[in-house]
Amino acid sequence: MADPRSRLLQVFHEAASQDFTRMRQAEELLKQWESEPHFFSMVQDIFYDSSIHHDVRFLSGIYLKNGVGRFWRRTVKSPINPEEKNAIRQRLLQFLSEPSKRLTAQNAVIVARIARLDYPMEWPELLPSLIQAIEAPHVENEDQLRIIHDRAFEMLYEVLLELSTRLLSAGRRQFAEIAPRVFQTLANGYVTYTNSTINKLTAGVQDHLQIELGIAAMSVKCLRIVMVSGIRDVHKYDETK
């Protein structure tokens, strides 16, 4: 008999097929299993497995994203248990070197949705870990560095967007407390990639121009959120001078 992960993977293959009947049957099975312990951590495992077909991984990412929205809160029926939540959180930032932009974009949204509920009480290391991934990533070459920066800045944007919309005073205060440190990281990234882009354009070099322009643009979008929702008086902080 196949192990639970293999059975789940087979069902995702069926759900990703073009046959309507197979898709409906797979969706019914997934709905039956989603309240089982460790279901969503197995979905995450399939989502992160680079040996699996891209379309299946993409579908599992959608299912994980929707599952976070439906089952992450403790007050819902059949919530994801704390141990499984912790296991999922620990892996979320290990996906930054994934080559597929479509997959990392989904992962960034998943991180942001969890951050809205869990940061900082249940997930205090989220922003420090993201900042470290940007400032001191473990990479072997410049290509890897650009990919990780591209993914990390996109994830940071999604997280900041979610955190900036929390309405309670405690949430606004927490966002204001972390904003100056985040601002420093964003500003450094903007300067680095803007200077690199200008130098390449001046020299007539096109290598990696698109991804570096994308990182610079994303840093500007992040800076806008931080300055509008987090930092009222820029001149008061050493990090923003």
Buried (B, 14 or more C-beta within 10 A) or exposed (E): EEEEBEBBBBBBBBBBBEEEEBBEBBBEBBEEBBEEEBBBBBBBBBBBBEEBEEEBBBBBBBBBBEBBBBBBEEEEEEBBEEEBBEBBBEBBBEBBBBEBBEBBBBBBBBBBBBBBBBBBEBBEEBBEBBBBBBEEBEBEEEEBEBBBBBBBBBBBBBBBBBBBEBEEEEBBEBBBEBBBBBBBBBBEBBEBBBEBBEEBEEEEEEEBEEBBBBBBBBBBBBBEBBBEBBBEEEEEBEBBE
